[in-house]
Amino acid sequence: MLTEYYTEATTYLTDTFGPNFIFLTILITSAVSIGYFILISYIITNMDKRYFIRRKNKGKNADIIPKRTSGKNSLIFIIEMVKILIGIGLLVCGIIMLVLPGQGLITMLIGLSLIPFPGKNKLEDNLLSRQSVRSSLNWIRAKANKEPFIFD
């Protein structure tokens, strides 16, 4: 039954899109996945090993990132907006990669680290409390001969 389903699906896709389009789609998807893994590995290996250590601040808005005081400089504003947009893009890609192949939780963690919002630290801590995320991050750093992250 499962074999028949795959045969029918393959026949439908080949008839609808053609074999060249399917091959091109597989090739592009593979290239983007490899490029993405290289980019994420580069970002993780260049982060400071103490990046995930949080200072315990008192106050109810302690987890909101403080705004820069030089609001007159439009270049800083543009850089902050690009950083937020990249963070949102990585967050969306991470959510998609929870069901598709890829490093979904790590991508979500990197995306969340770029976006300032209330409750950010609690959400990052929740993701970092997972042993699979910690071991994946440190595995990537070990392959690059970098010291492991300090989480606590």
C-alpha positions as CSV (number, residue, x, y, z in Angstrom):
1,M,0.0,0.0,0.0
2,L,2.8,2.4,0.9
3,T,4.7,1.5,-2.2
4,E,1.7,2.2,-4.4
5,Y,1.3,5.6,-2.8
6,Y,4.9,6.6,-3.4
7,T,4.7,5.3,-7.0
8,E,1.5,7.3,-7.6
9,A,3.0,10.4,-6.0
10,T,6.2,10.1,-8.0
11,T,4.3,9.6,-11.3
12,Y,2.1,12.6,-10.5
13,L,5.1,14.9,-9.7
14,T,7.0,13.8,-12.7
15,D,4.1,14.3,-15.1
16,T,3.2,17.6,-13.6
17,F,6.6,19.3,-13.1
18,G,8.9,17.1,-15.2
19,P,12.0,15.3,-14.1
20,N,14.4,18.3,-14.6
21,F,12.4,20.5,-12.3
22,I,12.3,17.9,-9.6
23,F,16.1,17.3,-9.9
24,L,16.7,21.1,-9.8
25,T,14.5,21.4,-6.7
26,I,16.4,18.6,-4.9
27,L,19.8,20.2,-5.9
28,I,18.8,23.7,-4.7
29,T,17.4,22.3,-1.5
30,S,20.6,20.3,-0.8
31,A,22.8,23.3,-1.6
32,V,20.8,25.6,0.7
33,S,20.8,23.1,3.5
34,I,24.6,22.7,3.3
35,G,25.1,26.5,3.1
36,Y,22.8,27.0,6.1
37,F,24.7,24.4,8.2
38,I,28.0,26.1,7.4
39,L,26.5,29.5,8.3
40,I,25.0,28.3,11.6
41,S,28.3,26.5,12.5
42,Y,30.2,29.7,11.8
43,I,27.9,31.8,14.0
44,I,28.1,29.3,16.8
45,T,31.8,28.9,16.7
46,N,32.4,32.7,16.8
47,M,30.1,33.3,19.8
48,D,31.7,33.9,23.2
49,K,31.7,30.8,25.4
50,R,30.1,32.8,28.1
51,Y,27.3,34.1,25.9
52,F,24.5,32.2,27.5
53,I,25.3,33.2,31.1
54,R,22.7,35.7,32.3
55,R,23.2,38.3,35.0
56,K,20.6,38.2,37.6
57,N,19.0,41.7,37.5
58,K,16.4,42.8,39.9
59,G,13.2,44.5,38.6
60,K,10.2,43.5,36.6
61,N,11.6,44.6,33.2
62,A,15.1,43.0,33.7
63,D,14.8,40.8,30.6
64,I,14.1,43.6,28.2
65,I,17.2,44.7,26.3
66,P,18.0,48.4,27.1
67,K,17.6,50.8,24.2
68,R,20.6,52.6,22.9
69,T,20.6,56.3,23.9
70,S,22.0,57.6,20.6
71,G,18.7,57.5,18.7
72,K,19.7,60.3,16.4
73,N,22.0,58.1,14.5
74,S,20.0,56.5,11.7
75,L,22.7,54.0,10.9
76,I,22.3,52.4,14.4
77,F,18.5,52.3,13.9
78,I,18.9,50.6,10.5
79,I,21.4,48.1,11.9
80,E,19.0,47.3,14.8
81,M,16.1,46.8,12.4
82,V,18.1,44.5,10.1
83,K,19.2,42.5,13.2
84,I,15.5,42.1,14.2
85,L,14.4,41.1,10.7
86,I,17.2,38.5,10.5
87,G,16.1,37.2,14.0
88,I,12.5,36.9,12.9
89,G,13.5,35.1,9.7
90,L,15.7,32.7,11.7
91,L,12.9,32.1,14.2
92,V,10.4,31.3,11.4
93,C,12.9,29.0,9.7
94,G,13.5,27.3,13.0
95,I,9.8,26.7,13.5
96,I,9.6,25.3,10.0
97,M,12.6,23.1,10.7
98,L,10.9,21.5,13.6
99,V,8.9,19.4,11.1
100,L,11.4,19.6,8.2
101,P,15.0,18.5,8.2
102,G,17.3,20.9,9.9
103,Q,18.5,22.2,13.2
104,G,15.2,23.7,14.3
105,L,15.8,24.4,18.0
106,I,19.3,25.8,17.4
107,T,18.0,28.1,14.7
108,M,15.2,29.3,16.9
109,L,17.7,30.0,19.7
110,I,19.9,32.1,17.4
111,G,16.8,33.9,16.1
112,L,15.5,34.6,19.5
113,S,18.9,36.0,20.6
114,L,18.7,38.7,17.9
115,I,15.1,39.8,18.8
116,P,14.5,42.1,21.8
117,F,11.2,41.3,23.6
118,P,9.9,40.8,27.1
119,G,10.4,37.3,28.4
120,K,13.2,36.6,26.0
121,N,15.6,35.3,28.7
122,K,13.0,32.9,30.1
123,L,12.3,31.5,26.6
124,E,16.0,31.2,25.8
125,D,16.6,29.5,29.2
126,N,13.7,27.1,28.4
127,L,15.4,26.1,25.1
128,L,18.8,25.9,26.7
129,S,17.5,23.6,29.5
130,R,17.1,20.9,26.9
131,Q,20.2,18.6,26.9
132,S,19.9,18.0,23.2
133,V,20.3,21.7,22.4
134,R,23.3,22.0,24.7
135,S,25.0,19.0,23.4
136,S,24.4,20.1,19.8
137,L,25.8,23.5,20.4
138,N,28.9,22.1,22.1
139,W,29.3,19.4,19.5
140,I,29.6,22.1,16.8
141,R,32.1,24.0,18.9
142,A,34.1,20.9,19.6
143,K,34.4,20.2,15.9
144,A,35.9,23.7,15.5
145,N,38.3,23.2,18.4
146,K,36.6,25.8,20.5
147,E,35.8,25.6,24.2
148,P,32.3,24.5,25.1
149,F,29.6,27.0,26.1
150,I,29.2,27.7,29.8
151,F,25.4,27.6,30.5
152,D,25.2,27.9,34.3
